[in-house]
Amino acid sequence: MSTGISIHEVLARYWGYSSFRPVQEDIINSVLEGKDTLALLPTGGGKSLCFQVPGLVLDGLTLVITPLIALMKDQVENLKKSGISAEAIYSGMSLREIELAINHVYHGSAKFLYLSPERLLTQRFLDLIPQLNIRLIAVDEAHCISQWGYDFRPPYLRIAEIRQLLPGIPVLALTATATKMVVNDIQLKLGFKQNNVFEKSFERHNLAYVVIKEENKHARLLKIIIKVPGTGIVYVRNRRKTREIAEFLIKRGISADFYHAGLTSVERTKKQDSWKSGRCKIMVSTNAFGMGIDKSDVRVVVHLDLPESIEAYFQEAGRAGRDEKKSYAVLLYEDSDILDARHNIELTYPEPDTIRLVYQAIGNYYALAPGTGRDMAFDFELTEFCSRYNLKPVTVYNSLKFIEREGFITLSEAVDTPSRIIFDARKEDLYRFQVENAHYDPLIKTILRSYGGVFTEPASISEAELARRLTTTPEEIEKALNYLMTREILTYLPRRNKPQLTFSSELIKAADLRISPENYADRKKDAFRRLDAMIAYVSSTKNCRSKMLISYFGQTDSKNCGICDVCLERNRAGLSELDFNNIIEVIKPILEQQSLSMEGLVVACRNINEEKVIKAVTWLVDNDKIDMLEDGTFQWAEI
């Protein structure tokens, strides 16, 4: 059932746009027609509008399933700023926080409920589903449901189960990176009634892909950054290098900073804001940076290490030039990088006994007995944990990712959640408490004056600001709020800004932890296959970079981009793309069947200038497309 407002009215009212981007409107109309829909949109293609617009048109709740907690929080906050009611439930939240969010959705008029996949299938939520007026299920990062995807997550496999509780409710699956195999698998795993894919071309006409084989990466990086104006991102593999590269750039007069998942939430927010505002030109980061960060005028993205897959590279490189102005995606590599990448995959797959050892250590770390721990969330400090058990961080991290894939735990990145309160006591009971407990009266009055709506939903507070107003210390405010909580006057949820580890199931004996073959041997084999595709990309000097990337995702009808390093090298032969393609069209079929001399090729191209034919053949020989035989004739090298 519709609210009666049109999709264009919603777009204009809440986002200020007069028209949709290509494909967006088709996706939205498909959803509103009640069809299961898969939207394949590249990074920056406006995925969120594809479920937010129909969610506002439909008369009911839209369920949004996503693993990205930071993105979830950002979208909920932005929706609320626009006057749209939304809530989020994810791993690491306390039981009280979850109950408050559920109550707000159940009793309020929330339009969107964001859930992490493991929270979706808790018994509490499964019991609640039939009571909610859910009109649409949106599955973001849908490639996570496919075991052939580069970021497979087992909890996603169970999403289809809720469809049995919501018959007739359409599913909108969204992803930025998926091969044809993954596209088909997504629709199968989500129980699509019939295949229905909307796909925007992955071509980025303004983005020049460049691959440079370079030993002195620092010097080349500096040249690139000096040459390309505007902001940029430099991706490296580990945290140590983020700081090293940033310091290298700063010493040479470049405004730079570093970013990785090990920073506190406050540090990360400060760095993000500095970069987004333009005060910082270059952010040097691990792959932790970029997801959900909306900055359209990034002019250059440089990779100093070889990405592990085409999917990961395409998504990260695609953060350049979202404003459709000329931008660059540069990858610097040397032969040793290929060896390092293969070694890193080996590290990513610890031996099963090592994984079990880490699992047992986690149980000991939190003093949990077998059979306990389900749905319990804890702060998790990787460095402290490794130090206590004398383990290597890379071993622990990759072991935990396997344990997560098996569905035993969930790891959440550090997300800065400010302190919040909500009054539980009724107003008359609160007044009585204030009369009987005069010591707490000033604090309660200050809270009521400072924060609105504290009887209906949690309000974000600052202990420091309350302390300033009451001429006391933040510690005294915390103590008072905790006391008020014990008296059931209010619920106090202290600030949290550390990574969270949540037990998705009861702790079992480490010896009973089974590492399934599909999450080990098959996944490892698939990781090497994806890396081989990445190596083929950087090693090629024959094919248009854009065309190679796009064909990896199954889009085979793209043209040479004309602006990547390969196309520019070919263009240096003095040929237009039209001339070059015309010559190829004539000589390729001939040379695939027989060898021919230069004179014979010129004759075959009788309607094309002789000099152009010679230039094209020379370029094709130099780039190993054509082989020159001992007798001086030519034959096509790619059969």
Secondary structure, DSSP 8 states (H G I E B T S, - for coil): -B-S--HHHHIIIII--SS--TTHHHHHHHHHTT--EEEE--TTS-HHHHHHHHHHHBSSEEEEE-S-HHHHHHHHHHHHHTT--EEEE-TT--HHHHHHHHHHHHHS--SEEEE-HHHHTSHHHHHHGGGS-EEEEEESSGGGG-TTSTT--GGGGGGGGGGGTSTT--EEEEES---HHHHHHHHHHTT-SS--EEE-----TTEEEEEEE-S-HHHHHHHHHHHS-SEEEEE-SSHHHHHHHHHHHHHTT--EEEE-TTS-HHHHHHHHHHHHTTSS-EEEE-TTS-TT---TTEEEEEESS--S-HHHHHHHHTTS-TTSS-EEEEEEE-HHHHHHHHHHHHHHS--HHHHHHHHHHHHHHTT--TT--TT-EEE--HHHHHHHHT--HHHHHHHHHHHHHTTSEEEE----B--EEEE-S-HHHHHHHHHH-GGGHHHHHHHHHH-TTTTTS-EE--HHHHHHHTTS-HHHHHHHHHHHHHTTSEEEE--B-S-EEEESS----GGG----GGGTHHHHHHHHHHHHHHHHHHH-SSS-HHHHHHHHTT-------SSSHHHHHHHTTS--HHHHHHHHHHHHHHHHHS-B-HHHHHHHTTTS-HHHHHHHHHHHHHTTSEEE-TTS-EEES--
